[in-house]
Amino acid sequence: MAKKPVSDPNYKVIAENRRARYDYAIADDIECGIILAGSEVKSLRENSANIAESYAAVEDGELWLVNSYIAPYTRAMFSHEERKRRKLLVSRKELSRLWNETQRKGMTLVPLVMYFNHTGKVKIKIGIAKGKKNHDKRETDAKRDWGRQKARLLKQS
């Protein structure tokens, strides 16, 4: 998860996929740039986006963000499509690594967080993930609950 640096006035989280860490075991993550139209950036500045149902895919040697939602900008002369495929920017080396990772069984690319970085550019953090089964989710819940109970017990004593 992207943490807010203390002295960055430009840093701002736009959209976060909180469900991703529950549904997937995140092995690694990578920061990507994203190609956007002007009306999309202005809409993001108003904090209106959703990446919860989206995913990333490597197709024809390019990385794409599929099914992400950016609300239309009402004052734009030429508006954008809300759920179009958006190209993500990574180096060739990172792209080949992502493609190799997704060829393994059960691995996928999920967007974790979309944000403005310290220079004011839109970035998206993509996680290389493996889907969890129901018993894995229950195990994660049990660990989290035990951590909370342990913290309570230590606080009381």
Backbone as CSV, one residue per row, in Angstrom:
resi,resn,N_x,N_y,N_z,CA_x,CA_y,CA_z,C_x,C_y,C_z
1,MET,0.851,-1.161,0.000,0.000,0.000,0.000,0.899,1.227,0.000
2,ALA,0.535,2.218,-0.764,1.328,3.433,-0.856,1.106,4.280,0.394
3,LYS,2.182,4.607,1.074,2.112,5.439,2.266,2.368,6.892,1.883
4,LYS,1.709,7.812,2.569,1.857,9.230,2.273,3.138,9.765,2.909
5,PRO,4.050,10.278,2.092,5.229,10.924,2.666,4.817,12.170,3.448
6,VAL,5.578,12.510,4.448,5.205,13.571,5.371,5.142,14.939,4.691
7,SER,6.110,15.256,3.824,6.210,16.615,3.305,5.842,16.742,1.824
8,ASP,5.069,15.845,1.262,4.695,15.930,-0.151,3.309,16.530,-0.303
9,PRO,3.212,17.777,-0.742,1.889,18.376,-0.922,1.157,17.824,-2.139
10,ASN,1.906,17.261,-3.110,1.270,16.754,-4.326,0.777,15.321,-4.184
11,TYR,1.286,14.548,-3.225,0.923,13.146,-3.077,-0.525,13.015,-2.629
12,LYS,-1.284,12.188,-3.377,-2.695,11.998,-3.055,-3.160,10.652,-3.591
13,VAL,-3.753,9.836,-2.741,-4.303,8.553,-3.177,-5.636,8.807,-3.860
14,ILE,-5.772,8.288,-5.071,-6.993,8.484,-5.856,-7.968,7.350,-5.599
15,ALA,-7.491,6.111,-5.797,-8.341,4.932,-5.622,-7.487,3.806,-5.058
16,GLU,-8.097,3.015,-4.196,-7.393,1.905,-3.571,-8.243,0.649,-3.694
17,ASN,-7.596,-0.458,-4.003,-8.280,-1.739,-4.118,-8.027,-2.511,-2.829
18,ARG,-8.846,-2.260,-1.809,-8.652,-2.899,-0.510,-8.959,-4.389,-0.553
19,ARG,-9.843,-4.773,-1.413,-10.255,-6.168,-1.510,-9.138,-7.055,-2.073
20,ALA,-8.196,-6.452,-2.795,-7.136,-7.234,-3.442,-6.296,-8.001,-2.430
21,ARG,-5.958,-7.391,-1.317,-5.124,-8.065,-0.318,-5.898,-9.156,0.420
22,TYR,-7.211,-9.099,0.393,-8.034,-10.147,0.995,-8.195,-11.324,0.033
23,ASP,-8.432,-11.021,-1.245,-8.691,-12.069,-2.229,-7.430,-12.694,-2.816
24,TYR,-6.298,-11.991,-2.743,-5.070,-12.462,-3.385,-3.908,-12.427,-2.409
25,ALA,-2.974,-13.335,-2.614,-1.694,-13.301,-1.906,-0.733,-12.546,-2.811
26,ILE,-0.337,-11.346,-2.402,0.504,-10.487,-3.226,1.959,-10.914,-3.062
27,ALA,2.576,-11.356,-4.158,3.965,-11.797,-4.119,4.918,-10.619,-4.295
28,ASP,4.601,-9.701,-5.196,5.474,-8.576,-5.500,4.614,-7.459,-6.058
29,ASP,5.123,-6.234,-6.023,4.385,-5.136,-6.638,5.345,-4.247,-7.423
30,ILE,4.762,-3.496,-8.354,5.546,-2.660,-9.249,4.776,-1.374,-9.514
31,GLU,5.490,-0.268,-9.614,4.867,1.024,-9.900,4.891,1.259,-11.402
32,CYS,3.750,1.638,-11.959,3.619,1.865,-13.396,3.076,3.259,-13.659
33,GLY,3.447,3.796,-14.789,2.806,5.009,-15.273,1.565,4.609,-16.045
34,ILE,0.732,5.571,-16.383,-0.503,5.271,-17.099,-0.763,6.385,-18.106
35,ILE,-1.213,6.009,-19.305,-1.521,6.995,-20.333,-2.976,7.425,-20.166
36,LEU,-3.179,8.733,-19.951,-4.514,9.282,-19.714,-4.750,10.497,-20.600
37,ALA,-6.018,10.754,-20.889,-6.410,11.971,-21.590,-6.545,13.100,-20.572
38,GLY,-6.606,14.326,-21.050,-6.696,15.479,-20.162,-7.928,15.466,-19.289
39,SER,-9.071,15.082,-19.863,-10.303,15.054,-19.067,-10.245,13.966,-18.004
40,GLU,-9.496,12.885,-18.259,-9.347,11.827,-17.261,-8.531,12.318,-16.063
41,VAL,-7.468,13.057,-16.337,-6.635,13.575,-15.250,-7.424,14.578,-14.408
42,LYS,-8.182,15.445,-15.057,-8.982,16.422,-14.317,-10.045,15.725,-13.474
43,SER,-10.625,14.666,-14.004,-11.601,13.901,-13.249,-10.943,13.232,-12.037
44,LEU,-9.717,12.729,-12.222,-8.998,12.097,-11.112,-8.645,13.117,-10.034
45,ARG,-8.378,14.343,-10.419,-8.081,15.388,-9.434,-9.292,15.657,-8.541
46,GLU,-10.483,15.391,-9.073,-11.704,15.516,-8.273,-11.980,14.236,-7.478
47,ASN,-11.058,13.271,-7.553,-11.124,12.043,-6.775,-12.326,11.175,-7.139
48,SER,-12.461,10.857,-8.403,-13.579,10.015,-8.826,-13.071,8.901,-9.733
49,ALA,-12.650,7.789,-9.111,-12.164,6.627,-9.856,-12.408,5.368,-9.042
50,ASN,-12.390,4.212,-9.731,-12.577,2.927,-9.072,-11.722,1.894,-9.790
51,ILE,-10.875,1.196,-9.052,-10.053,0.138,-9.635,-10.356,-1.215,-8.994
52,ALA,-11.474,-1.303,-8.275,-11.790,-2.524,-7.529,-12.075,-3.707,-8.446
53,GLU,-12.761,-3.496,-9.557,-13.105,-4.613,-10.445,-12.133,-4.748,-11.608
54,SER,-11.034,-4.020,-11.597,-10.133,-4.020,-12.742,-8.984,-5.005,-12.550
55,TYR,-8.267,-5.253,-13.637,-7.093,-6.112,-13.626,-6.147,-5.632,-14.712
56,ALA,-4.921,-6.094,-14.663,-3.930,-5.750,-15.680,-3.609,-6.995,-16.488
57,ALA,-3.281,-6.789,-17.763,-2.979,-7.913,-18.642,-1.879,-7.525,-19.618
58,VAL,-1.002,-8.485,-19.917,0.035,-8.289,-20.919,-0.500,-8.860,-22.224
59,GLU,-0.698,-7.976,-23.219,-1.215,-8.402,-24.528,-0.405,-7.747,-25.622
60,ASP,0.078,-8.542,-26.561,0.842,-8.069,-27.716,2.045,-7.222,-27.305
61,GLY,2.725,-7.623,-26.268,3.913,-6.915,-25.829,3.643,-5.585,-25.144
62,GLU,2.430,-5.366,-24.664,2.070,-4.139,-23.963,1.275,-4.492,-22.712
63,LEU,1.339,-3.628,-21.721,0.628,-3.827,-20.464,-0.604,-2.935,-20.444
64,TRP,-1.773,-3.520,-20.193,-3.045,-2.795,-20.226,-3.772,-2.910,-18.894
65,LEU,-4.427,-1.839,-18.509,-5.327,-1.838,-17.357,-6.740,-1.961,-17.906
66,VAL,-7.423,-3.031,-17.541,-8.732,-3.353,-18.112,-9.812,-3.132,-17.059
67,ASN,-10.919,-2.525,-17.478,-12.130,-2.362,-16.671,-11.963,-1.417,-15.486
68,SER,-11.079,-0.456,-15.593,-10.989,0.554,-14.534,-11.979,1.672,-14.852
69,TYR,-12.502,2.299,-13.814,-13.528,3.325,-13.990,-12.969,4.689,-13.611
70,ILE,-13.075,5.629,-14.544,-12.780,7.031,-14.257,-14.022,7.811,-14.666
71,ALA,-14.618,8.495,-13.703,-15.876,9.209,-13.939,-15.685,10.271,-15.016
72,PRO,-16.720,10.568,-15.792,-16.599,11.615,-16.812,-16.437,12.986,-16.164
73,TYR,-15.639,13.819,-16.817,-15.421,15.181,-16.345,-16.499,16.050,-16.976
74,THR,-17.330,16.658,-16.155,-18.525,17.348,-16.650,-18.206,18.593,-17.469
75,ARG,-17.115,19.289,-17.155,-16.809,20.525,-17.860,-15.900,20.329,-19.068
76,ALA,-15.659,19.078,-19.479,-14.768,18.812,-20.605,-15.488,19.024,-21.927
77,MET,-14.755,19.577,-22.879,-15.308,19.764,-24.214,-15.413,18.417,-24.929
78,PHE,-14.351,17.610,-24.826,-14.334,16.271,-25.408,-14.153,15.282,-24.273
79,SER,-15.223,14.590,-23.941,-15.195,13.682,-22.799,-14.517,12.359,-23.165
80,HIS,-14.228,11.548,-22.180,-13.567,10.259,-22.381,-14.531,9.121,-22.064
81,GLU,-14.176,7.910,-22.515,-14.942,6.719,-22.151,-14.640,6.384,-20.690
82,GLU,-15.657,5.944,-19.982,-15.489,5.683,-18.553,-14.699,4.410,-18.279
83,ARG,-14.957,3.342,-19.025,-14.328,2.041,-18.756,-13.516,1.542,-19.931
84,LYS,-12.680,2.373,-20.504,-11.853,1.915,-21.618,-10.574,1.266,-21.099
85,ARG,-9.908,0.535,-21.980,-8.614,-0.055,-21.637,-7.566,1.048,-21.660
86,ARG,-6.750,1.099,-20.634,-5.724,2.135,-20.544,-4.347,1.484,-20.527
87,LYS,-3.446,2.051,-21.304,-2.104,1.487,-21.416,-1.264,1.887,-20.210
88,LEU,-0.537,0.911,-19.673,0.367,1.144,-18.553,1.799,1.190,-19.064
89,LEU,2.610,2.016,-18.450,3.980,2.242,-18.891,4.968,1.575,-17.942
90,VAL,5.701,0.598,-18.479,6.768,-0.073,-17.735,7.933,-0.288,-18.693
91,SER,9.103,-0.577,-18.147,10.256,-0.845,-19.001,10.109,-2.228,-19.642
92,ARG,10.884,-2.470,-20.671,10.816,-3.762,-21.368,11.202,-4.908,-20.444
93,LYS,12.196,-4.653,-19.606,12.652,-5.687,-18.675,11.539,-6.042,-17.691
94,GLU,10.872,-5.035,-17.149,9.775,-5.279,-16.215,8.597,-5.950,-16.918
95,LEU,8.338,-5.546,-18.162,7.249,-6.145,-18.929,7.497,-7.633,-19.163
96,SER,8.719,-7.989,-19.520,9.020,-9.410,-19.737,8.919,-10.192,-18.429
97,ARG,9.329,-9.580,-17.313,9.210,-10.247,-16.013,7.741,-10.458,-15.653
98,LEU,6.904,-9.435,-15.897,5.471,-9.560,-15.613,4.836,-10.647,-16.479
99,TRP,5.220,-10.700,-17.748,4.660,-11.710,-18.652,5.056,-13.112,-18.180
100,ASN,6.320,-13.280,-17.783,6.773,-14.585,-17.288,6.035,-14.981,-16.016
101,GLU,5.816,-14.021,-15.119,5.110,-14.315,-13.875,3.659,-14.736,-14.127
102,THR,2.992,-14.084,-15.082,1.578,-14.404,-15.317,1.404,-15.704,-16.090
103,GLN,2.458,-16.214,-16.695,2.346,-17.489,-17.393,2.327,-18.660,-16.427
104,ARG,2.797,-18.437,-15.198,2.727,-19.486,-14.186,1.276,-19.686,-13.772
105,LYS,0.966,-20.877,-13.326,-0.414,-21.217,-12.986,-0.930,-20.401,-11.803
106,GLY,-2.074,-19.763,-11.989,-2.741,-19.064,-10.910,-2.272,-17.649,-10.643
107,MET,-1.253,-17.157,-11.346,-0.742,-15.812,-11.097,-1.473,-14.801,-11.976
108,THR,-1.748,-13.638,-11.418,-2.442,-12.584,-12.140,-1.902,-11.223,-11.709
109,LEU,-2.278,-10.188,-12.433,-1.852,-8.826,-12.113,-3.059,-8.042,-11.634
110,VAL,-3.010,-7.574,-10.405,-4.122,-6.809,-9.843,-3.648,-5.414,-9.460
111,PRO,-4.425,-4.388,-9.777,-4.058,-3.037,-9.341,-4.335,-2.881,-7.849
112,LEU,-3.379,-2.308,-7.132,-3.513,-2.147,-5.691,-3.927,-0.734,-5.317
113,VAL,-3.265,0.258,-5.903,-3.564,1.651,-5.560,-3.213,2.556,-6.745
114,MET,-4.042,3.579,-6.948,-3.788,4.603,-7.960,-3.602,5.914,-7.205
115,TYR,-2.553,6.661,-7.551,-2.244,7.857,-6.786,-1.487,8.874,-7.639
116,PHE,-1.454,10.116,-7.167,-0.591,11.144,-7.715,0.712,11.076,-6.924
117,ASN,1.861,10.965,-7.621,3.135,10.901,-6.903,3.589,12.300,-6.513
118,HIS,4.786,12.415,-5.985,5.266,13.704,-5.481,5.444,14.754,-6.570
119,THR,5.569,14.337,-7.840,5.671,15.305,-8.938,4.311,15.635,-9.536
120,GLY,3.234,15.016,-9.029,1.893,15.299,-9.516,1.462,14.428,-10.679
121,LYS,2.203,13.359,-10.987,1.848,12.449,-12.079,1.062,11.267,-11.532
122,VAL,0.140,10.761,-12.355,-0.673,9.623,-11.936,0.153,8.346,-12.077
123,LYS,0.223,7.586,-11.001,0.910,6.296,-10.988,-0.058,5.251,-10.469
124,ILE,0.208,4.007,-10.849,-0.611,2.903,-10.362,0.319,1.790,-9.913
125,LYS,0.026,1.211,-8.765,0.828,0.118,-8.235,0.120,-1.186,-8.575
126,ILE,0.822,-2.046,-9.304,0.285,-3.336,-9.755,0.927,-4.434,-8.916
127,GLY,0.123,-5.368,-8.422,0.633,-6.486,-7.641,0.605,-7.768,-8.440
128,ILE,1.674,-8.547,-8.337,1.709,-9.890,-8.921,1.142,-10.802,-7.856
129,ALA,-0.016,-11.407,-8.153,-0.771,-12.073,-7.100,-1.226,-13.469,-7.501
130,LYS,-1.484,-14.265,-6.479,-2.072,-15.597,-6.653,-3.368,-15.608,-5.860
131,GLY,-4.431,-16.070,-6.482,-5.734,-16.086,-5.827,-5.760,-16.985,-4.613
132,LYS,-6.423,-16.522,-3.554,-6.549,-17.309,-2.330,-7.799,-18.177,-2.395
133,LYS,-7.714,-19.323,-1.797,-8.876,-20.190,-1.607,-9.586,-19.760,-0.331
134,ASN,-10.779,-20.297,-0.089,-11.541,-19.914,1.101,-10.811,-20.250,2.397
135,HIS,-10.125,-21.398,2.433,-9.422,-21.757,3.667,-8.247,-20.812,3.908
136,ASP,-7.617,-20.296,2.840,-6.541,-19.314,3.011,-7.082,-18.014,3.589
137,LYS,-8.272,-17.607,3.140,-8.883,-16.375,3.644,-9.232,-16.515,5.121
138,ARG,-9.745,-17.694,5.505,-10.073,-17.928,6.911,-8.802,-17.905,7.766
139,GLU,-7.731,-18.458,7.239,-6.465,-18.468,7.965,-5.936,-17.043,8.170
140,THR,-6.052,-16.218,7.146,-5.638,-14.818,7.250,-6.469,-14.078,8.286
141,ASP,-7.796,-14.325,8.271,-8.676,-13.705,9.271,-8.292,-14.135,10.686
142,ALA,-7.991,-15.424,10.864,-7.635,-15.938,12.183,-6.333,-15.300,12.671
143,LYS,-5.357,-15.140,11.785,-4.094,-14.503,12.167,-4.313,-13.046,12.561
144,ARG,-5.135,-12.347,11.801,-5.414,-10.946,12.106,-6.133,-10.819,13.453
145,ASP,-7.129,-11.690,13.700,-7.855,-11.660,14.969,-6.931,-11.979,16.148
146,TRP,-6.038,-12.953,15.970,-5.118,-13.292,17.032,-4.171,-12.119,17.308
147,GLY,-3.734,-11.431,16.269,-2.877,-10.259,16.440,-3.581,-9.168,17.235
148,ARG,-4.867,-8.969,16.975,-5.652,-7.975,17.718,-5.810,-8.374,19.180
149,GLN,-6.109,-9.663,19.410,-6.261,-10.145,20.784,-4.949,-10.013,21.552
150,LYS,-3.855,-10.339,20.907,-2.542,-10.248,21.537,-2.231,-8.802,21.911
151,ALA,-2.561,-7.868,21.007,-2.324,-6.450,21.293,-3.182,-5.986,22.467
152,ARG,-4.443,-6.441,22.536,-5.309,-6.097,23.667,-4.757,-6.625,24.984
153,LEU,-4.316,-7.903,24.949,-3.773,-8.508,26.174,-2.512,-7.798,26.655
154,LEU,-1.652,-7.435,25.714,-0.436,-6.720,26.095,-0.739,-5.338,26.620
155,LYS,-1.772,-4.705,26.070,-2.155,-3.363,26.504,-2.736,-3.403,27.915
156,GLN,-3.513,-4.456,28.232,-4.158,-4.564,29.540,-3.148,-4.867,30.639
157,SER,-2.106,-5.636,30.319,-1.160,-6.006,31.373,-0.006,-5.062,31.539
